[in-house]
Amino acid sequence: MLEQVLPLLVSLKLQLEKKKSILLYDLMLYLKVITVNFKQEMDTVFSENPRLKREIEYDLRRFDEKGNVKMGRESEE
């Protein structure tokens, strides 16, 4: 499944970033769930492209950091 879905999600992520779409948040949440639930499969899928794996991991870390800041702001209100 991941071998077919991940390239589409990565492509969609790039398009949403270009358009600065609000849907990017939901896509990043979905990517986060996939990477957690299918960790071993992710390693297999990215065995041929470790650079892409590192890029996705970096983007997800940035997403987590922004999410933590956003959540912190909501709790102050």
N, C-alpha and C positions, 0 to 999 in steps of 0.2 A: 504494500500500500504506500509506504513512505517514498519508495523509489519513484512513484508516479506523482504523488501529491506535493512533495517538497519543492521540486523545481517550479511548479505552478505557483506555490505560495511565495517563493523567493521573487519570482517575476512580478507577481501582484504587489508585493511589498515595495519593489522598486518603483512601480507605477504610482502607487499611493503616495510614496515619498515625494515624487516629482510634482504631483498635484496638491500636495499638502492636505490630503484628505483626512477627515475625521475618522474614516474607517480604518486608518492605520492602527489606531489604538486596539480595536477589536481583533485585527489580524495578529498583532503582536501578542495579545492574550492567548490566541489560539496557538501560535507558534510555541509559546511558553508551555502550554499544556502538552503539546506533542513532544517537545524535547524532554519533559519530565517523564511522561508515560511510556515513551518509546526510546529510552536512552541507548540501549544496545543496538536497536535497528538504526538509530541515527549514526552511530559509529560506523556501521556497515555501509550505509548509504554514502557517507562522506569519506570513506576510505580512499576513494579515487580523487577527492577534491578537499584536502584538509584546509586549504585557505578559505573556502566557502564556509566550512564548519566554524573556523575561528571568527569569521565575520558575523555569522549568525549569533554565536555566543557573545560576541562583543555588543551587538545590537540589543540582545536580550538583557545583558547586564545594564546597559544604558537605560533601557526601558524600565527595569526594576528600580534603578536609582531615581528616575523621574517619578515613578509611581509612588515610591516612598515619600518623596517630597510632597507630591500632590495629596497623599493621604494625611501627611502631617499637617498640611494647611487646612484640610477639611476638619480635622479634629479640634483645631484652634477656634473655628467659627462657632 
